[in-house]
């Protein structure tokens, strides 16, 4: 049997007539042809598919100098993921002054880290022609926002975006970091898959509001990481409650304990609750995150507690 005929037979597209001529079958014939596959042919096909799939998956390579990578993700935008990533990075450093922390803005289309960390300018190049991160508040930061004008849209197709992400991962001189916090773009697309499959990730943190619509997408985000074998450390319930600054009455604007219900469904932990508070928004907008500018506030302490829970769930760093 020729290779092409064998391939068509395996696909259930070819039958043999009484005269030995090849004929295209109807629907019933297709199923009959598929039933004719021997066990050996079926196993061969499965092995072939496995070989093709294994060739298509990139091999993970650690980022030089980085001990552990923590990705902060959400299923959708607008839930406070970038604000959480910034304050988590600062909280990790504040909780343990012996640790060095970096922050990577992987949201190529909508970088937020430059404004939130009050950073501007282009990265300098090292002797090895690697970009040096910009530094503020003790955190080394890299973002596409340092490479384009603040108001310039990034109008790129997938291949250019993936190339930019690869450069942000591999062509940055991070020095020696204990933790690299990665602010992922919202959703479950190419960038998330590329980062998850190209570098070893110690754990993912999912950010969501208690609102049902946000939780639906947070569920998808958690399942995506599980499919690519990235451990999910837990969920952060952001904007959990609003407290009136005058009467102190608390209102759960986006619902009550939605993230806790989702966590139970996914068999995950809730790492903490972050309130909806004016000071968090104002501090982020002026580039002085609340963990840095108001470390004794209840809002900052909420991030500090979350950072403790994240570290508790991380696997031991590689030697």
C-alpha positions in Angstrom: 0.0 0.0 0.0 1.4 3.4 -0.9 2.0 6.0 1.8 -0.8 8.3 0.5 -3.3 5.4 0.5 -2.3 4.4 3.9 -2.8 8.0 5.2 -6.2 8.2 3.6 -7.2 4.9 5.1 -6.1 6.0 8.5 -8.3 9.1 8.1 -11.3 7.0 7.1 -11.4 8.5 3.6 -10.6 5.6 1.3 -12.2 2.2 0.8 -11.2 -0.6 -1.6 -13.8 -1.8 -4.2 -14.2 -5.4 -5.4 -11.8 -4.7 -8.3 -9.1 -3.3 -6.0 -9.8 0.3 -7.1 -9.9 3.0 -4.5 -13.4 4.6 -3.9 -14.5 7.4 -1.7 -17.0 6.1 0.8 -20.2 7.6 2.1 -20.7 8.3 5.8 -21.4 4.7 6.7 -18.4 3.7 4.7 -16.2 6.0 6.6 -17.1 4.5 9.9 -16.7 1.0 8.4 -13.2 2.0 7.3 -12.3 3.3 10.7 -13.4 0.1 12.2 -11.0 -1.7 9.9 -8.0 -0.1 11.5 -5.9 -2.7 13.2 -4.7 -2.2 16.8 -1.2 -1.7 15.5 -2.2 1.0 13.0 -4.1 2.8 15.7 -1.2 2.7 18.1 1.1 3.9 15.3 -1.1 6.9 14.6 -1.3 7.8 18.3 2.5 7.6 18.6 2.9 9.8 15.5 0.5 12.4 16.9 2.4 12.4 20.2 5.7 13.0 18.4 4.3 15.9 16.5 2.9 17.5 19.6 6.2 17.1 21.6 8.1 18.8 18.8 5.7 21.7 18.8 6.1 22.4 22.6 9.0 24.6 23.5 11.5 23.4 26.1 11.4 25.5 29.3 14.5 27.5 30.0 15.0 29.4 33.3 15.6 33.2 33.2 19.2 33.7 34.1 19.6 34.9 37.7 15.9 34.5 38.6 15.1 32.0 41.3 11.3 32.0 41.3 8.7 33.4 38.9 5.3 34.4 40.2 2.7 35.3 37.5 -0.3 37.5 38.4 -3.2 36.9 36.1 -6.9 37.4 35.6 -9.4 36.1 33.1 -10.5 39.7 32.2 -9.4 43.3 32.4 -10.5 45.8 34.9 -10.3 43.7 38.0 -7.2 45.4 39.4 -4.6 42.9 38.3 -1.8 45.3 37.6 -2.4 47.2 40.9 -2.2 43.9 42.7 1.0 42.8 40.9 2.7 46.1 41.8 1.8 46.0 45.4 2.5 42.3 45.7 6.1 42.9 44.4 6.5 45.7 46.9 5.0 43.6 49.7 7.4 40.7 49.0 10.3 43.0 49.4 8.9 44.7 52.5 8.2 41.4 54.2 11.8 40.2 53.8 14.5 42.8 53.2 17.0 40.1 52.3 15.0 39.3 49.1 15.5 41.0 45.8 12.3 41.4 43.7 11.7 42.2 40.0 8.6 43.2 38.2 7.9 42.3 34.5 5.1 44.0 32.6 4.0 41.4 30.1 1.0 43.3 28.9 2.4 44.4 25.6 -0.8 46.2 24.4 -1.6 48.0 27.6 1.5 48.4 29.9 0.7 49.9 33.3 3.8 49.4 35.3 5.7 52.6 34.2 3.0 54.9 35.5 2.3 52.9 38.7 6.0 52.7 39.5 6.6 56.3 38.5 9.2 55.3 35.9 10.1 56.8 32.5 12.9 56.5 30.1 14.6 53.9 27.9 16.6 51.0 29.4 20.3 51.2 29.1 22.3 48.3 27.6 24.8 46.2 29.4 28.1 45.1 28.0 26.4 41.9 26.9 23.9 44.0 25.0 21.1 43.2 27.4 18.5 45.7 28.6 19.0 46.9 32.2 15.7 47.2 34.2 14.7 50.5 35.5 14.7 50.7 39.3 12.3 52.4 41.8 11.3 51.7 45.4 13.8 48.9 45.3 12.1 47.0 42.6 13.7 46.2 39.2 11.1 46.8 36.5 10.9 46.1 32.7 8.0 47.0 30.5 7.1 47.5 26.9 6.1 51.0 28.1 9.8 51.9 28.4 10.3 51.1 24.7 7.4 53.0 23.1 5.8 56.5 23.6 3.3 56.7 26.4 0.4 57.5 24.1 1.5 55.3 21.2 -0.7 52.3 20.6 1.0 48.9 20.0 -0.7 47.8 16.8 1.0 44.4 16.3 -0.1 41.0 15.1 0.6 37.9 17.1 4.1 37.1 15.8 5.5 40.6 16.6 3.9 40.4 20.1 5.5 37.0 20.7 8.8 38.3 19.6 8.5 41.3 22.0 7.6 39.0 24.9 10.6 36.8 24.1 12.9 39.8 24.3 11.4 40.9 27.6 12.0 37.5 29.0 15.5 36.7 27.5 17.1 40.0 26.7 17.0 41.7 30.1 19.8 41.7 32.6 17.9 41.0 35.8 21.0 40.4 37.9 20.1 38.1 40.8 16.5 38.0 41.8 14.7 35.9 44.4 11.3 36.7 43.0 10.2 37.9 39.6 6.6 39.0 39.6 5.0 39.0 36.1 2.0 41.1 35.4 0.3 39.0 32.7 -2.2 40.5 30.2 -5.8 39.7 30.8 -7.3 36.6 29.2 -5.9 33.2 28.1 -4.2 33.9 24.8 -0.9 33.6 23.0 1.2 35.6 25.5 0.0 33.6 28.5 0.7 30.3 26.8 4.1 31.4 25.5 5.3 32.5 29.0 3.8 29.4 30.7 5.5 27.1 28.2 8.9 28.9 27.8 9.9 29.5 31.4 9.5 27.5 34.7 6.9 29.2 36.8 6.8 28.7 40.5 3.1 29.7 40.9 0.2 31.6 39.5 -2.0 34.0 41.4 -5.5 34.7 40.0 -7.1 38.1 40.7 -10.8 38.6 40.5 -13.6 40.7 41.9 -16.5 38.9 43.6 -18.7 39.7 40.6 -20.1 36.7 38.8 -19.0 37.9 35.3 -15.4 38.4 36.5 -15.4 35.0 38.3 -16.4 33.2 35.1 -13.3 34.4 33.4 -11.1 33.8 36.5 -12.3 30.2 36.4 -11.0 29.9 32.8 -7.7 31.5 33.8 -7.1 29.0 36.6 -8.0 26.1 34.3 -5.6 27.3 31.6 -2.7 27.3 34.1 -3.6 23.8 35.1 -3.6 22.6 31.6 -0.1 23.8 31.0 1.0 22.4 34.4 1.6 25.7 36.2 0.7 25.4 39.9 -2.1 27.9 41.0 -1.2 29.3 44.4 -4.7 30.7 45.0 -7.1 33.5 44.3 -7.1 37.1 45.5 -10.5 38.7 46.0 -10.0 42.3 44.9 -12.4 45.1 45.5 -14.1 42.9 48.1 -15.9 45.6 50.0 -16.3 49.4 50.0 -16.2 51.3 53.3 -17.8 54.7 53.4 -15.1 57.2 54.5 -17.8 59.1 56.5 -20.0 56.6 58.2 -17.7 53.6 57.9 -20.6 51.4 56.6 -19.3 48.6 54.5 -21.0 47.7 51.2 -20.0 44.7 49.0 -20.5 46.5 45.7 -19.5 43.6 43.5 -21.1 40.8 45.6 -20.1 38.8 48.6 -17.5 36.1 48.8 -17.7 35.2 45.1 -14.0 34.3 45.0 -14.3 32.0 48.0 -17.1 30.1 46.3 -15.0 29.8 43.2 -12.0 28.7 45.3 -14.0 25.9 46.8 -15.1 24.8 43.3 -11.4 24.7 42.1 -10.1 23.3 45.4 -7.9 26.4 45.9 -7.2 28.9 48.7 -8.2 32.5 48.9 -4.9 34.3 49.5 -6.6 37.4 50.8 -9.2 40.2 50.4 -8.2 43.6 49.1 -10.8 46.4 49.8 -12.1 48.9 47.2 -10.5 52.0 48.6 -9.8 55.5 47.3 -6.3 55.5 48.6 -5.3 52.4 46.5 -6.5 54.1 43.3 -5.0 57.5 44.1 -1.6 56.0 45.1 -1.4 54.0 41.9 -2.3 57.0 39.7 0.5 59.2 41.1 3.0 56.4 40.9 3.4 55.8 44.7 1.8 52.4 45.4 0.0 52.1 48.7 2.4 49.5 50.1 5.3 52.0 49.7 3.5 55.3 50.4 1.2 54.2 53.2 2.8 51.1 54.7 0.8 51.3 58.0 -2.6 51.6 56.4 -5.1 48.8 56.4 -5.0 48.6 52.6 -1.2 48.1 52.6 -1.4 45.5 55.3 -3.9 43.6 53.2 -1.3 43.3 50.4 1.4 42.4 53.0 -0.7 39.5 54.3 -1.3 38.3 50.7 2.4 38.3 50.1 2.9 36.1 53.2 0.4 33.6 51.9 2.0 33.6 48.4 5.4 32.8 49.8 4.0 30.1 52.1 2.7 28.2 49.0 5.7 28.5 46.8 7.8 25.4 46.2 11.4 25.5 47.5 13.6 27.5 45.1 16.1 25.6 43.0 19.6 25.2 44.3 
